[in-house]
């Protein structure tokens, strides 16, 4: 699901995974959520984002975690 919303481009934010068409990194979104910002607040502060972008950031993070765990358990 996240593949259509997130890209890694070495020219943007030093190659951090970002929402396509923005300079907003996945880690920015995760940090905002972790600090207690609601999805609605994020969407108000960053109108270029959608609920799907936020869900894609969460999905990307979950997939990355699964890949790390799989790699470490081999």
C-alpha positions in Angstrom: 0.0 0.0 0.0 2.7 2.5 1.0 4.7 2.1 -2.3 2.4 4.5 -4.2 2.9 7.2 -1.5 6.5 7.0 -0.4 9.7 7.3 -2.3 13.4 7.5 -1.5 15.3 10.0 -3.5 18.9 10.9 -2.6 18.3 14.4 -3.7 15.5 14.9 -1.2 16.1 15.0 2.6 19.4 13.1 2.1 17.5 10.0 0.9 15.1 9.6 3.7 11.8 8.0 2.7 9.4 10.9 2.0 5.8 11.3 0.9 5.9 11.7 -2.9 5.6 15.3 -4.0 6.6 16.7 -0.6 9.7 17.0 1.5 7.9 15.4 4.5 9.8 12.4 5.7 8.2 9.3 7.2 10.1 9.9 10.3 8.5 13.4 10.6 5.1 11.9 10.5 6.0 9.2 13.0 7.5 11.8 15.3 4.4 13.9 15.2 2.2 11.0 16.1 4.6 9.8 18.8 4.6 13.3 20.4 0.8 13.2 20.7 -0.4 15.1 17.6 -3.6 13.7 16.3 -4.1 12.8 12.7 -6.5 15.7 12.4 -3.9 18.2 13.7 -1.3 16.9 11.3 -3.7 17.3 8.4 -4.5 20.8 9.5 -0.9 21.8 9.9 0.2 20.1 6.6 -2.6 20.4 4.1 -0.5 18.7 1.5 -0.9 15.5 3.4 -3.8 13.1 3.4 -5.0 10.5 5.8 -3.7 7.9 3.3 -0.2 9.5 3.5 -0.2 9.1 7.3 -1.4 5.5 7.0 1.3 4.8 4.4 4.0 6.2 6.8 2.8 3.8 9.5 2.6 0.9 7.0 6.1 1.7 5.7 7.4 1.7 9.3 5.7 -1.6 10.2 7.1 -3.2 7.0 10.6 -2.0 7.8 10.3 -3.5 11.3 9.2 -6.8 9.9 12.2 -6.9 7.5 14.6 -6.1 10.3 13.2 -8.8 12.5 13.2 -11.4 9.7 16.9 -10.5 8.9 17.9 -10.8 12.5 16.2 -14.1 13.1 17.9 -15.8 10.1 
